């Protein structure tokens, strides 16, 4: 891993530019929300194989807000833009995976169980790792990015694990 970002010192615009570049590096053309645009709610949107990818970002510790934002985004895409439910993929991009005791895992699981909507989760460092190893989105299995109360880690290859000094917060929860 090359870069470590100090998100506390960056503006919202610069934070979003970093994520846009990381997503571009894994082969996704991403549209980022412009500052002050109240009509476009999502942090970022992309298209992939006739699916609409919706991203919400969290650079701090308020991860429990992201599922709510993603469900709102889902409703807007479905109702306002008439995108079919099966064509919408929700992705939560976190600075670090939350602590094992976080409600985030329960919320993600409840949304899936009640609404039958899956929210995928990825850490910023993992995006960086994929990009620096030329791993493209099309080669990823989204099921590796499903976390819930029973599975609180992200699945990556053993080869990639060796490139990480510490897995906490990147592919497994913080203690």
C-alpha positions as CSV (number, residue, x, y, z in Angstrom):
1,X,0.0,0.0,0.0
2,X,1.4,3.3,-1.1
3,X,-0.8,6.1,0.2
4,X,-2.4,6.9,3.5
5,X,-4.9,9.7,3.3
6,X,-5.5,12.1,6.2
7,X,-9.1,12.8,5.5
8,X,-9.4,15.1,8.5
9,X,-7.3,17.7,6.7
10,X,-9.0,17.5,3.3
11,X,-12.0,19.4,2.0
12,X,-15.1,17.4,1.1
13,X,-14.4,18.1,-2.6
14,X,-10.8,16.7,-2.3
15,X,-12.0,13.6,-0.4
16,X,-14.5,12.8,-3.2
17,X,-11.8,13.4,-5.9
18,X,-9.6,10.8,-4.2
19,X,-12.5,8.2,-4.2
20,X,-13.3,9.1,-7.8
21,X,-9.7,8.4,-8.8
22,X,-9.7,5.1,-6.8
23,X,-12.9,4.0,-8.5
24,X,-11.5,5.1,-11.9
25,X,-8.4,3.0,-11.2
26,X,-10.5,-0.1,-10.9
27,X,-12.2,0.6,-14.2
28,X,-15.3,2.5,-13.2
29,X,-16.3,5.8,-14.8
30,X,-17.8,7.7,-11.9
31,X,-19.9,10.9,-11.6
32,X,-19.4,12.6,-8.3
33,X,-21.9,14.9,-6.6
34,X,-21.1,18.6,-7.1
35,X,-20.8,20.7,-4.0
36,X,-24.1,22.6,-3.5
37,X,-26.2,20.4,-5.9
38,X,-29.3,19.6,-3.9
39,X,-31.0,17.8,-6.7
40,X,-28.3,15.0,-7.0
41,X,-28.3,13.3,-3.6
42,X,-25.8,10.4,-4.2
43,X,-22.1,10.8,-3.5
44,X,-21.3,9.0,-6.7
45,X,-22.9,7.1,-9.5
46,X,-21.5,4.8,-12.1
47,X,-22.8,2.3,-14.7
48,X,-21.5,-1.2,-15.1
49,X,-23.0,-4.0,-17.3
50,X,-26.4,-2.3,-17.6
51,X,-26.5,-1.8,-13.8
52,X,-26.5,1.5,-11.9
53,X,-23.9,1.6,-9.1
54,X,-24.7,4.1,-6.3
55,X,-21.9,5.0,-3.9
56,X,-22.0,6.7,-0.5
57,X,-18.8,7.6,1.3
58,X,-17.9,7.9,4.9
59,X,-14.5,9.3,5.8
60,X,-15.0,9.3,9.6
61,X,-16.8,7.1,12.1
62,X,-20.5,7.8,11.2
63,X,-21.0,4.6,9.3
64,X,-24.5,3.9,10.5
65,X,-25.8,6.9,8.4
66,X,-24.6,5.3,5.1
67,X,-27.3,2.6,4.9
68,X,-30.0,5.2,5.3
69,X,-28.5,7.4,2.6
70,X,-28.2,4.4,0.3
71,X,-31.8,3.4,0.8
72,X,-32.9,7.0,0.1
73,X,-30.7,6.9,-3.1
74,X,-32.3,3.6,-4.1
75,X,-35.8,5.2,-3.7
76,X,-34.8,8.2,-5.8
77,X,-33.3,6.1,-8.6
78,X,-36.4,3.8,-8.6
79,X,-39.1,6.5,-8.3
80,X,-37.7,9.6,-10.0
81,X,-35.5,8.0,-12.7
82,X,-37.5,4.8,-13.1
83,X,-34.5,2.5,-12.8
84,X,-35.6,-1.1,-12.1
85,X,-34.9,-2.4,-8.7
86,X,-32.8,-5.2,-10.0
87,X,-30.6,-2.8,-11.9
88,X,-29.5,-0.8,-8.8
89,X,-26.4,-1.8,-6.8
90,X,-25.7,0.0,-3.5
91,X,-22.1,0.3,-2.3
92,X,-20.9,1.8,1.0
93,X,-17.3,3.1,0.8
94,X,-15.8,3.4,4.3
95,X,-12.5,4.9,5.5
96,X,-12.3,1.8,7.8
97,X,-14.6,-1.1,8.5
98,X,-16.5,-0.4,11.8
99,X,-15.8,-2.0,15.1
100,X,-17.2,-5.5,15.6
101,X,-19.7,-4.0,18.1
102,X,-21.1,-1.4,15.6
103,X,-24.8,-1.4,14.7
104,X,-23.7,-1.1,11.0
105,X,-23.7,-4.9,10.6
106,X,-27.2,-5.2,12.1
107,X,-28.6,-2.4,9.9
108,X,-27.1,-3.9,6.7
109,X,-28.6,-7.3,7.6
110,X,-32.0,-5.8,8.5
111,X,-32.2,-3.9,5.2
112,X,-31.5,-7.1,3.4
113,X,-33.9,-9.2,5.4
114,X,-36.8,-6.7,5.3
115,X,-36.4,-5.0,2.0
116,X,-34.5,-7.6,0.1
117,X,-31.9,-5.0,-0.8
118,X,-28.2,-5.8,-0.5
119,X,-25.7,-3.2,0.4
120,X,-22.1,-4.0,-0.4
121,X,-19.2,-2.6,1.6
122,X,-15.7,-1.7,0.7
123,X,-12.9,0.1,2.5
124,X,-10.9,2.9,0.9
125,X,-7.6,1.1,1.5
126,X,-9.0,-2.0,-0.3
127,X,-9.9,0.2,-3.3
128,X,-6.3,1.5,-3.2
129,X,-5.0,-2.1,-3.1
130,X,-7.1,-3.2,-6.0
131,X,-6.1,-0.2,-8.1
132,X,-2.4,-0.6,-7.3
133,X,-2.6,-4.2,-8.3
134,X,-4.5,-3.5,-11.5
135,X,-7.6,-5.4,-10.3
136,X,-10.7,-4.2,-12.2
137,X,-14.2,-4.1,-10.9
138,X,-15.4,-6.5,-13.6
139,X,-13.1,-9.1,-12.0
140,X,-14.5,-8.7,-8.5
141,X,-17.2,-10.9,-7.0
142,X,-19.7,-8.6,-5.2
143,X,-20.6,-11.3,-2.8
144,X,-17.1,-10.9,-1.3
145,X,-18.2,-7.4,-0.2
146,X,-21.3,-8.5,1.7
147,X,-21.0,-8.1,5.5
148,X,-23.6,-8.7,8.2
149,X,-23.8,-9.9,11.8
150,X,-22.6,-13.4,10.8
151,X,-19.8,-12.3,8.3
152,X,-18.0,-9.2,9.4
153,X,-15.0,-9.4,7.0
154,X,-14.4,-8.8,3.3
155,X,-13.0,-11.6,1.2
156,X,-9.7,-11.0,-0.7
157,X,-7.1,-13.4,-2.1
158,X,-4.2,-14.6,0.1
159,X,-1.8,-12.8,-2.3
160,X,-3.4,-9.5,-1.7
161,X,-3.5,-10.1,2.1
162,X,0.3,-10.4,2.1
163,X,0.5,-6.9,0.7
164,X,-1.3,-5.5,3.7
165,X,0.5,-4.8,7.0
166,X,-2.7,-4.8,9.0
167,X,-6.0,-6.2,8.0
168,X,-8.0,-4.4,10.7
169,X,-10.4,-1.8,9.3
170,X,-9.5,-2.8,5.7
171,X,-10.9,-6.3,5.3
172,X,-11.9,-7.2,8.9
173,X,-13.6,-5.0,11.6
174,X,-11.7,-2.8,14.0
175,X,-11.5,-4.2,17.5
